[in-house]
Amino acid sequence: MLNSSPTDRFAPSRTATIHSAIACALLLLTGTVAFAEEEPFPTDGVQVINTRVSYIDYSTFASSRLGIIREMHVREGDLVSPGQSLMQLDDRVAEAQYNTAAVEAQNTVEIRFAAASADVARAEYESNLQANLRVPGAVPQIEVERLKLAYVRSLLQIQQARHQKKVNELKSVEAAQMKDTYLVAAKFQGVITKLFKKVGEGVREGDPILTVSDPTRVKVSGFVHTRDVHRIKPGDPVKVKIDIPDFDIPDEELVFEGKLTFIDDTVDATTFDKIGVSAEVENIFEDGKPILRQGYIARMIILTDVPPAKLKAPPKAAMLDRQHIPVFE
């Protein structure tokens, strides 16, 4: 466990308390908690250069439509859960349209009326058929055919009414989904780290509203030399430590453990001798604050038992027998 700093006697900030809550939630969900230890940083393995830390779950949420912000449900530092409402645009018109569509979707009057009309048409048609059976020619045949057509039409009206009800139900679903576009909800658990808009401000489609980050899991990305690619594979253990340029801080002595998760399949187009890699590392918290932070420079080494590649021998010069022109084998 990390030693407490002298500032522990002061009450933690609101954001620090929320970060602590995230750490506790991770412990409850996984049954484990990540630790970093002060230990010598290993030198045997594949060195990763140009290494940066980023949060795996880090997103700027945007508005999906034009509108005016009616309610902002969060503040900077708030802990949010998946599905939680973050911001609400003015949706009074959409609400009215949804309510209208919902009522129409429940309406069965047309179906019941069509069914009743079909019963009457059938009774009238069958009555005239029976009359002709009792007294042939009592009802003209053209009248019988007209009554038959009326009965068939009433049956089709039942189908049409059922079809219209299905359409109304789909319109109700469409109106509900349209209404949801006025709401911005959290997609993952995290902390509100930035608010770009306030209540009453107008937004356009795609305008950023706020940023949510979850510091419990981080990605450490960098590059390895092409000569070392054959030595590594996804799942290899990694060691990570932060590197603050020009200053020595206690957190730089902590060594984090993680797993290699990604190896790029293309060579960097600017250097032609480097391959991108990244690893996932569990973050830890001290006084409710994450040690690994978005944007930190870090050092990372990939632990492997595969020996490094051997340096090629320099080419040998040979002389042609007659021309005495040097060639290289």
C-alpha positions in Angstrom: 0.0 0.0 0.0 1.3 3.4 -0.8 2.5 5.7 2.0 0.3 8.6 2.7 1.7 12.1 2.0 1.8 14.9 4.6 -1.3 16.4 2.9 -3.4 13.5 4.1 -4.6 15.5 7.1 -6.5 17.8 4.7 -9.9 16.7 3.5 -9.8 15.2 0.0 -11.3 17.2 -2.9 -14.6 16.3 -4.4 -12.9 14.9 -7.5 -10.5 12.9 -5.3 -13.5 11.4 -3.5 -15.1 10.4 -6.7 -11.9 8.9 -8.0 -11.8 6.8 -4.8 -15.4 5.7 -5.5 -14.3 4.5 -8.9 -11.4 2.5 -7.4 -13.8 1.0 -4.9 -16.3 0.1 -7.7 -13.5 -1.6 -9.6 -12.6 -3.6 -6.5 -16.2 -4.7 -6.0 -16.7 -5.6 -9.7 -13.5 -7.6 -10.2 -12.6 -8.7 -6.7 -9.0 -7.4 -7.3 -7.2 -4.2 -7.1 -4.0 -3.1 -8.9 -0.9 -2.4 -7.0 2.4 -0.8 -8.1 5.6 -1.5 -6.2 8.8 0.4 -5.8 11.3 -1.8 -7.5 14.2 -1.6 -9.9 13.0 -1.1 -13.5 14.0 -4.1 -15.6 16.4 -3.7 -18.5 16.1 -7.2 -20.0 13.4 -7.2 -22.6 12.1 -5.1 -25.5 12.3 -1.4 -24.9 9.4 0.7 -26.0 10.1 4.3 -27.0 7.9 7.4 -27.4 5.6 6.0 -24.8 2.4 7.8 -23.8 -0.4 7.1 -21.3 -4.1 7.4 -22.2 -7.3 6.4 -20.6 -9.0 3.5 -22.3 -12.5 4.9 -21.6 -12.2 8.6 -22.5 -14.8 10.3 -24.6 -16.1 13.7 -25.5 -19.9 13.4 -25.8 -21.6 15.5 -28.5 -25.1 16.6 -29.4 -26.8 14.5 -32.0 -29.1 17.4 -33.1 -29.7 21.1 -33.2 -31.3 22.6 -30.0 -31.2 24.6 -26.8 -29.8 23.1 -23.6 -32.7 22.9 -21.1 -31.0 21.0 -18.3 -27.4 20.1 -17.4 -27.6 17.1 -15.0 -23.9 17.0 -14.0 -21.0 19.1 -12.9 -17.3 18.7 -13.3 -16.1 16.0 -10.9 -19.4 14.1 -10.9 -19.3 10.3 -11.0 -21.6 8.9 -13.7 -22.9 5.4 -14.6 -23.7 3.9 -18.0 -27.1 5.1 -19.2 -27.2 8.1 -16.8 -28.7 11.3 -18.2 -26.0 14.0 -18.6 -27.7 16.8 -20.6 -31.2 17.5 -21.9 -32.2 19.7 -24.8 -35.5 21.4 -25.0 -37.7 18.6 -26.3 -41.3 19.9 -25.7 -42.3 19.6 -29.4 -40.8 16.1 -29.6 -42.5 15.1 -26.4 -45.9 16.2 -27.8 -45.3 14.3 -31.0 -44.4 11.2 -29.1 -47.5 11.4 -26.9 -49.7 11.8 -30.0 -48.0 8.8 -31.7 -48.3 6.7 -28.5 -52.1 7.4 -28.4 -52.5 6.5 -32.1 -50.6 3.3 -31.5 -53.1 2.2 -28.9 -56.2 3.0 -31.0 -58.2 -0.1 -32.1 -61.4 1.7 -33.1 -60.8 1.2 -36.8 -60.2 -2.5 -36.4 -63.3 -3.0 -34.3 -65.4 -0.9 -36.7 -64.1 -2.9 -39.7 -64.9 -6.2 -37.9 -68.5 -5.1 -37.1 -69.0 -3.9 -40.7 -67.8 -7.3 -41.9 -70.3 -9.1 -39.7 -73.1 -7.0 -41.2 -72.0 -7.5 -44.8 -71.7 -11.2 -44.3 -75.1 -11.5 -42.7 -76.7 -9.5 -45.6 -74.9 -11.6 -48.2 -75.8 -14.9 -46.6 -79.4 -13.8 -46.2 -79.8 -13.1 -49.9 -78.2 -16.4 -50.8 -80.7 -18.2 -48.6 -83.5 -16.3 -50.2 -82.5 -17.4 -53.7 -82.2 -21.0 -52.4 -85.7 -20.9 -51.2 -87.1 -19.0 -54.2 -84.8 -19.1 -57.2 -84.5 -15.6 -58.7 -86.0 -13.9 -55.7 -82.8 -11.7 -55.6 -81.2 -10.6 -58.9 -77.8 -12.2 -59.4 -76.1 -8.8 -59.8 -77.4 -7.8 -56.4 -75.9 -11.0 -54.9 -72.6 -10.3 -56.5 -72.7 -6.7 -55.1 -73.3 -8.0 -51.6 -70.5 -10.5 -52.0 -68.1 -7.7 -53.0 -69.2 -5.6 -50.0 -68.4 -8.5 -47.7 -65.0 -9.1 -49.3 -64.3 -5.4 -49.0 -65.2 -5.4 -45.3 -62.7 -8.2 -44.7 -60.0 -6.3 -46.5 -60.8 -3.2 -44.4 -60.0 -5.3 -41.3 -56.6 -6.1 -42.7 -56.1 -2.5 -43.6 -57.0 -1.4 -40.1 -54.6 -3.9 -38.6 -51.9 -2.7 -41.0 -52.5 0.9 -40.0 -52.3 0.0 -36.3 -48.9 -1.6 -36.9 -47.7 1.5 -38.8 -48.9 3.6 -35.9 -47.0 1.4 -33.4 -43.8 1.8 -35.5 -44.3 5.6 -35.7 -44.6 5.6 -31.9 -41.2 3.8 -31.7 -39.8 6.3 -34.1 -41.1 9.2 -32.1 -39.6 7.7 -28.9 -36.2 7.3 -30.6 -36.4 10.9 -32.0 -37.2 12.1 -28.5 -34.1 10.3 -27.2 -31.9 12.3 -29.5 -32.6 15.3 -27.3 -30.8 13.6 -24.5 -27.1 12.9 -24.0 -26.4 9.8 -21.7 -23.2 8.3 -20.4 -21.9 5.2 -22.2 -19.6 4.0 -19.5 -18.7 4.7 -15.9 -16.4 7.6 -15.3 -15.9 11.1 -14.1 -17.0 14.4 -15.7 -13.7 16.1 -16.5 -14.9 19.0 -18.7 -18.1 20.9 -19.5 -18.1 22.8 -22.8 -21.7 24.1 -22.6 -24.1 25.6 -20.1 -27.9 25.7 -19.7 -29.5 28.0 -22.2 -26.8 27.8 -24.8 -27.6 26.6 -28.3 -25.9 23.6 -29.8 -25.6 22.2 -33.3 -25.3 18.6 -34.4 -21.9 17.3 -33.4 -21.0 20.1 -31.0 -19.1 18.8 -28.0 -21.0 19.0 -24.7 -18.8 17.3 -22.1 -16.0 14.9 -21.5 -16.1 11.7 -19.5 -13.1 9.7 -18.5 -12.6 6.5 -16.5 -9.0 6.4 -15.1 -9.2 2.9 -13.7 -7.8 1.4 -16.9 -5.1 2.9 -19.0 -3.5 2.2 -22.3 0.3 2.7 -22.7 1.3 3.1 -26.3 4.7 3.5 -28.0 7.0 2.0 -30.6 9.4 -0.9 -30.8 12.2 -1.4 -33.3 11.5 -3.7 -36.2 14.4 -5.9 -35.1 12.4 -6.7 -32.0 9.0 -7.5 -33.4 9.7 -11.2 -33.7 10.4 -11.3 -29.9 7.0 -10.1 -28.7 3.3 -11.2 -28.9 0.0 -10.1 -27.5 -0.3 -11.2 -23.9 3.3 -10.7 -23.0 3.8 -9.1 -19.6 5.0 -5.5 -19.5 6.5 -3.2 -16.9 5.6 0.5 -16.9 6.7 3.6 -15.0 6.0 7.3 -15.5 8.7 9.7 -16.6 8.4 13.3 -15.7 11.0 15.3 -17.7 13.4 17.4 -15.7 11.9 16.5 -12.3 12.1 13.6 -9.8 8.9 12.8 -8.1 8.1 9.8 -5.8 5.6 8.3 -8.3 8.4 7.8 -10.8 9.7 5.0 -8.6 6.5 3.0 -8.9 6.5 0.1 -11.4 3.2 -0.9 -12.9 2.4 -4.3 -14.5 0.2 -5.0 -17.5 -0.2 -7.0 -20.6 0.7 -6.3 -24.2 -2.6 -6.0 -26.1 -1.8 -4.7 -29.6 1.0 -4.9 -32.2 0.6 -2.9 -35.4 0.9 -4.8 -38.6 2.4 -1.8 -40.5 5.8 -0.1 -40.2 5.8 3.6 -39.2 5.8 5.6 -42.4 8.1 8.4 -41.0 10.9 6.3 -39.6 10.5 3.0 -41.6 12.0 1.0 -38.7 9.4 1.2 -35.9 6.2 -0.7 -35.1 3.4 0.7 -32.9 2.4 -1.3 -29.8 0.2 -0.8 -26.8 -0.5 -2.4 -23.5 -3.3 -2.3 -20.9 -2.4 -1.5 -17.4 -4.6 -1.2 -14.3 -4.3 2.2 -12.7 -4.0 2.8 -8.9 -5.1 5.6 -6.7 -3.4 7.5 -4.0 -5.5 9.8 -1.8 -8.3 9.2 -4.4 -6.1 10.5 -7.3 -4.9 8.3 -10.2 -1.1 7.8 -10.5 -1.2 7.2 -14.2 -2.8 10.2 -16.0 -3.9 10.9 -19.5 -1.0 12.3 -21.5 1.8 11.2 -19.2 5.1 10.3 -20.7 6.1 6.8 -19.6 8.8 4.1 -19.9 7.7 0.6 -20.9 9.6 -2.7 -21.4 8.1 -5.9 -22.7 9.3 -9.0 -20.9 10.2 -11.9 -23.2 12.4 -15.0 -23.3 13.1 -14.7 -27.0 16.7 -13.6 -27.5 17.5 -10.5 -29.5 18.3 -10.7 -33.2 21.9 -11.1 -34.1 23.7 -8.4 -36.0 24.4 -9.3 -39.6 28.0 -9.8 -40.6 29.5 -7.1 -42.8 29.5 -8.0 -46.6 32.6 -9.6 -47.9 34.4 -8.0 -50.9 35.6 -10.4 -53.6 37.5 -9.8 -56.7 36.5 -11.0 -60.1 39.3 -13.2 -61.6 39.8 -11.2 -64.8 38.3 -7.7 -64.5 39.4 -7.3 -60.9 36.1 -5.5 -60.1 35.0 -5.8 -56.5 31.6 -7.4 -55.9 29.7 -8.0 -52.8 28.3 -11.4 -51.8 
